[in-house]
């Protein structure tokens, strides 16, 4: 009797377990797909195969039959050696990532590979109405290129270039890159190799750039054809030194012209503002200029005999012209020898081309000011100006003009 009772009890328990198992059974539904995969399919793969990430828009769990492989031409060339889940729960969103790790390897160049995630590898952490949601079979192609491809430049061929500081003389690659050895550009002038220029290589956020490192500022002469050639194998992908650049040449035409003559100021306030007391003095230029750091304007007694005062030069930008000014602070001119104001060479430069410096100049004044006694001395021949300070190429006989700081009536020769 006891054995029969025990047998009935065991049978009853087995029946209850079967009923419970039937009630708790779940249906499998393969509808889950990743929202992103790394490496991306929209750009070449120029790194070793080491890790692939599948990102889902919810927390996930891993199943025993999970599998991630890489195929080429339908054949498996790599299989993940480990699979891990990284779930994130935020205030407004959840995210789960399947991380597939491989034995680190360089996939052969010039081929297309397919990353495959097998069906049912991951699924929702929770069931939905007794339905277990799992991923459907997923695949994505990636290309491993033969080389870095053609770089991008801001210039088209035969564009005009003034000098070597132009930032458009730069090659851009859509990858993080590294130099191969000590790369150099080949620099050609009218088809003749004239120099080798060091190539400066850098990268930032999936963008690599190579630019010529001219040792000093170089001007490209007007109308001359130049080429900057980056030889093949000068740079490589940052993480694969076997994927390198092809040769590429940037051709451009020089546009630099030497200035006709060193420029100088066209007018001085002392030409019309006469006083025995020196305050602010201004010099007018007909081009946008700047004042060199630490530049001064000097006041001498006599014909540059004794330095009396040296004051800072500054640019007055309050009006619609370019005035270089200085302030002598109410200096009283009492010497019988007179005085000379001197602008040193190089104190003023062209704003657009700072290497082009202005010539200096001298304005001479007696101790008692008078326009007939004020003269100007420059180191270059100066043009004729009208009373507004404008250059006059064809003066009219009988007209009143200014030359070398002196008013005069033009007489036809």
C-alpha positions in Angstrom: 0.0 0.0 0.0 2.8 2.4 0.8 4.5 1.7 -2.5 1.3 2.3 -4.4 0.6 5.5 -2.6 4.1 6.7 -3.3 3.7 5.8 -7.0 0.4 7.7 -7.2 2.1 10.7 -5.6 5.0 10.7 -8.1 2.6 10.4 -11.0 0.5 13.3 -9.7 3.6 15.5 -9.4 4.7 14.6 -13.0 1.3 15.5 -14.2 1.3 18.8 -12.4 4.8 19.6 -13.9 3.6 18.8 -17.4 0.6 21.1 -16.9 2.8 23.9 -15.5 5.2 23.4 -18.4 2.4 23.6 -20.9 1.0 26.8 -19.3 4.4 28.5 -19.2 5.5 27.6 -22.7 6.6 30.6 -24.8 6.4 31.3 -28.5 9.6 32.4 -30.4 9.2 35.4 -32.7 12.3 36.6 -34.7 11.6 40.3 -35.4 14.4 42.1 -33.5 17.1 43.9 -35.6 20.0 46.1 -34.7 19.7 49.9 -35.1 23.4 50.3 -35.8 26.5 48.1 -36.4 30.1 49.0 -36.1 32.1 48.9 -38.4 29.8 51.0 -40.6 28.7 49.8 -44.0 28.9 53.3 -45.6 32.7 53.7 -45.4 35.6 51.4 -46.1 37.0 49.2 -43.3 40.7 50.1 -42.9 41.4 48.6 -39.5 42.1 45.0 -38.2 39.1 42.8 -37.6 39.0 42.7 -33.8 35.6 43.7 -32.5 32.1 44.1 -34.0 29.2 45.8 -32.1 25.5 45.3 -32.7 23.4 48.0 -31.0 19.7 47.4 -30.2 17.1 49.9 -29.0 16.3 47.9 -25.8 18.1 45.7 -23.2 18.9 42.3 -24.5 20.1 38.8 -23.3 22.3 36.3 -25.0 21.2 32.8 -26.0 23.3 29.6 -26.1 23.2 29.3 -29.9 24.5 32.8 -30.5 26.9 33.2 -33.4 28.7 36.0 -35.3 30.8 35.2 -38.4 32.5 37.0 -41.2 32.2 35.6 -44.7 33.9 36.3 -48.0 32.4 34.9 -51.2 30.0 32.8 -49.1 32.8 31.1 -47.1 33.4 31.8 -43.4 36.8 33.4 -42.9 36.4 34.4 -39.2 34.2 33.4 -36.2 33.8 35.4 -33.0 35.7 33.8 -30.1 33.5 35.5 -27.5 30.2 37.3 -27.2 29.2 39.7 -24.5 26.2 41.9 -23.7 26.4 45.5 -22.5 23.0 46.9 -21.4 22.3 50.6 -20.6 19.2 51.9 -18.9 18.7 55.7 -18.9 15.8 57.9 -17.8 14.2 58.0 -21.2 15.8 55.1 -23.1 17.3 51.7 -23.0 20.0 50.2 -25.2 21.6 46.9 -25.5 24.9 46.1 -27.3 26.1 42.7 -28.4 29.9 42.8 -28.6 31.5 40.1 -30.8 35.3 39.7 -30.3 37.6 38.0 -32.9 41.2 37.0 -32.9 42.8 40.1 -34.2 43.6 39.9 -37.9 44.0 41.9 -41.1 41.4 40.9 -43.6 43.0 40.7 -47.1 42.7 44.0 -49.2 40.5 44.6 -52.1 37.6 42.4 -51.1 34.0 42.7 -49.7 33.2 40.9 -46.5 29.8 40.0 -44.9 29.3 40.3 -41.2 26.6 37.7 -40.1 24.6 37.6 -36.9 22.7 34.3 -36.7 19.0 34.1 -36.0 18.1 33.9 -32.3 21.5 35.0 -30.9 19.9 37.6 -28.7 16.5 38.6 -27.5 14.4 40.8 -25.2 15.3 40.4 -21.6 11.5 40.0 -20.8 8.8 38.0 -22.6 5.9 39.8 -24.3 2.5 38.0 -23.8 4.5 34.7 -23.5 6.3 35.5 -26.7 10.1 35.6 -26.7 11.3 38.2 -29.1 14.7 37.3 -30.7 16.8 38.8 -33.5 16.2 37.7 -37.1 19.2 36.7 -39.2 21.2 39.8 -40.0 24.1 40.6 -42.4 26.0 43.6 -43.5 28.7 44.1 -46.1 32.0 46.0 -45.5 34.8 46.7 -48.0 38.5 46.5 -47.3 40.0 48.8 -49.9 43.2 48.2 -51.9 44.5 51.7 -51.0 43.4 55.0 -49.4 41.9 56.2 -52.6 41.9 59.7 -54.1 42.3 62.5 -51.6 40.0 65.5 -51.5 41.4 69.1 -51.9 39.9 72.5 -51.7 41.4 73.4 -55.0 40.6 72.3 -58.5 43.4 71.8 -61.0 45.0 75.1 -62.3 43.5 77.2 -59.5 45.5 80.4 -58.8 47.6 80.4 -55.6 49.4 83.4 -54.1 51.8 81.8 -51.6 52.6 78.7 -49.6 50.5 79.8 -46.5 47.3 79.0 -48.4 45.5 76.4 -46.3 43.9 74.9 -49.5 47.3 73.3 -50.3 46.2 70.3 -48.3 45.2 66.7 -49.1 42.3 65.2 -47.1 41.5 61.5 -46.6 38.4 60.1 -45.1 40.4 58.0 -42.7 42.7 58.4 -39.7 46.2 58.2 -41.2 49.8 58.0 -40.2 53.1 58.9 -42.0 55.2 56.2 -43.6 58.7 57.1 -42.6 59.5 60.7 -43.4 57.2 61.5 -46.4 57.9 64.5 -48.7 56.1 66.3 -51.5 57.8 66.6 -54.8 57.6 70.3 -55.8 57.6 71.1 -59.5 57.9 74.4 -61.3 56.9 74.4 -65.0 57.4 70.6 -65.0 60.9 70.7 -63.5 61.5 69.2 -60.0 62.9 72.1 -57.9 62.5 70.9 -54.3 61.3 68.3 -51.9 59.0 69.6 -49.2 58.3 67.8 -45.9 54.8 66.4 -45.6 53.0 67.2 -42.4 50.6 64.4 -41.6 47.8 64.6 -39.0 44.4 63.2 -38.3 41.3 64.0 -36.2 37.9 62.2 -36.0 38.1 59.9 -39.1 39.7 62.6 -41.2 43.4 62.6 -42.2 45.2 65.5 -43.7 48.6 66.0 -45.4 50.0 69.4 -46.1 53.3 70.7 -47.4 55.6 72.1 -44.7 57.5 74.8 -46.6 60.4 75.9 -44.4 59.7 79.5 -45.2 56.9 81.5 -46.9 57.2 80.9 -50.6 55.5 83.1 -53.3 54.2 81.5 -56.5 55.0 83.7 -59.5 52.2 84.9 -61.7 51.4 82.6 -64.6 53.9 79.9 -63.6 52.6 76.3 -63.4 53.4 74.4 -60.2 52.7 70.9 -58.9 52.8 69.3 -55.5 53.1 65.6 -55.9 52.5 63.2 -53.0 54.3 59.9 -53.9 52.6 56.6 -53.5 53.2 55.0 -50.1 53.7 58.3 -48.2 50.9 57.7 -45.7 48.9 54.7 -44.5 45.8 53.9 -42.6 46.4 54.6 -38.9 45.9 51.0 -37.9 46.9 49.2 -41.1 50.3 50.1 -42.5 49.6 47.9 -45.6 46.8 50.2 -46.8 48.6 53.2 -48.3 48.0 56.2 -50.6 48.4 56.2 -54.4 50.4 59.0 -56.0 48.4 62.2 -56.3 49.4 65.6 -57.8 47.8 69.0 -57.1 48.5 71.4 -60.0 48.1 75.1 -59.6 49.1 78.4 -61.2 51.0 81.1 -59.4 49.3 84.5 -58.9 52.0 86.5 -57.0 53.2 89.8 -58.5 55.9 92.0 -57.0 54.5 95.4 -55.9 55.4 98.2 -58.5 57.3 100.1 -55.8 57.5 100.3 -52.0 54.5 102.2 -50.8 54.5 105.1 -48.4 51.9 107.6 -46.9 50.1 110.0 -49.3 49.4 112.8 -46.9 50.5 114.2 -43.5 48.3 116.3 -41.3 51.2 118.7 -40.8 50.8 119.7 -44.5 47.9 121.9 -43.5 47.9 121.9 -39.7 50.6 124.3 -38.7 51.4 125.0 -35.0 54.4 125.5 -32.7 52.9 122.8 -30.5 52.9 119.1 -31.6 50.0 117.0 -30.5 48.6 114.2 -32.7 50.1 113.8 -36.1 48.5 111.5 -38.7 49.8 110.0 -41.9 47.3 108.9 -44.6 47.8 105.7 -46.7 45.7 104.7 -49.7 45.7 100.9 -48.9 44.7 98.9 -45.8 47.7 98.9 -43.6 48.8 97.7 -40.1 51.3 99.0 -37.6 54.2 96.7 -36.7 54.4 95.6 -33.0 56.4 98.1 -31.1 56.7 100.6 -33.9 57.5 104.2 -33.0 57.6 107.6 -34.7 60.5 109.8 -33.8 61.0 113.5 -33.4 64.5 114.9 -33.9 65.9 118.4 -33.5 67.4 119.8 -36.7 68.1 117.5 -39.6 67.9 114.3 -37.6 70.7 115.5 -35.4 69.4 114.9 -31.9 66.5 112.5 -30.9 64.0 114.6 -28.9 61.1 112.2 -28.4 60.0 108.7 -29.5 56.3 107.9 -29.3 54.2 104.8 -30.2 52.6 104.6 -33.6 49.0 103.4 -33.8 46.3 102.9 -36.3 43.2 105.1 -36.3 40.3 103.0 -37.5 37.5 105.5 -36.6 37.3 106.9 -40.1 37.0 105.5 -43.7 40.7 105.7 -44.5 43.9 104.3 -43.1 45.6 106.7 -40.7 48.9 105.9 -38.9 49.0 108.3 -35.9 51.3 109.3 -33.1 50.8 111.8 -30.3 53.7 114.0 -29.1 51.7 115.3 -26.2 51.8 119.0 -26.7 55.6 119.3 -27.4 56.6 122.9 -27.9 59.0 123.4 -30.8 61.4 126.2 -29.8 64.7 125.3 -31.4 66.0 127.6 -34.1 67.4 124.5 -35.9 63.9 123.3 -36.6 62.7 119.7 -36.3 62.3 116.5 -38.3 59.6 113.8 -37.8 60.8 110.3 -38.9 58.7 107.2 -39.7 61.2 104.3 -39.7 61.3 101.8 -42.5 59.0 98.8 -41.8 56.9 100.5 -39.2 53.9 100.1 -41.4 52.9 97.1 -43.5 50.1 96.0 -45.9 47.3 94.2 -44.0 46.7 91.7 -46.8 50.4 90.9 -47.3 52.3 91.6 -44.0 55.6 90.8 -45.6 55.3 93.9 -47.8 56.6 96.8 -45.6 56.2 100.5 -46.2 59.1 102.8 -46.7 59.8 105.4 -44.1 59.6 109.1 -44.5 60.7 112.4 -43.0 58.7 115.6 -42.5 60.9 118.7 -41.7 59.6 121.7 -39.7 61.1 125.0 -38.5 60.8 126.1 -35.0 58.1 128.6 -36.1 55.7 126.7 -38.4 54.7 127.9 -41.8 53.5 126.1 -44.8 56.1 127.6 -47.1 58.8 126.2 -44.8 57.5 122.6 -44.3 59.1 120.1 -46.6 58.8 116.3 -47.0 61.6 114.0 -47.8 61.0 110.4 -48.9 63.2 107.6 -50.1 61.3 107.1 -53.3 59.9 109.5 -55.9 56.5 110.7 -54.8 53.5 111.4 -57.1 51.5 114.6 -57.4 48.4 114.9 -55.3 45.3 117.1 -55.4 44.2 119.1 -52.4 42.2 116.1 -51.1 45.3 113.9 -51.1 44.4 111.9 -54.2 47.0 110.9 -56.7 46.9 112.9 -60.0 48.4 111.3 -63.1 47.5 114.1 -65.5 47.6 117.5 -63.7 45.9 120.4 -65.4 48.0 123.5 -66.1 47.2 126.3 -63.6 45.8 123.8 -61.0 46.9 123.8 -57.4 48.6 120.6 -56.3 50.9 119.1 -53.7 54.2 117.3 -54.3 56.8 116.4 -51.7 54.8 118.3 -49.1 54.8 121.6 -51.0 51.8 123.3 -52.6 52.5 124.5 -56.1 50.7 125.6 -59.3 51.3 123.2 -62.1 52.9 124.8 -65.2 52.9 122.8 -68.4 56.5 122.2 -69.7 
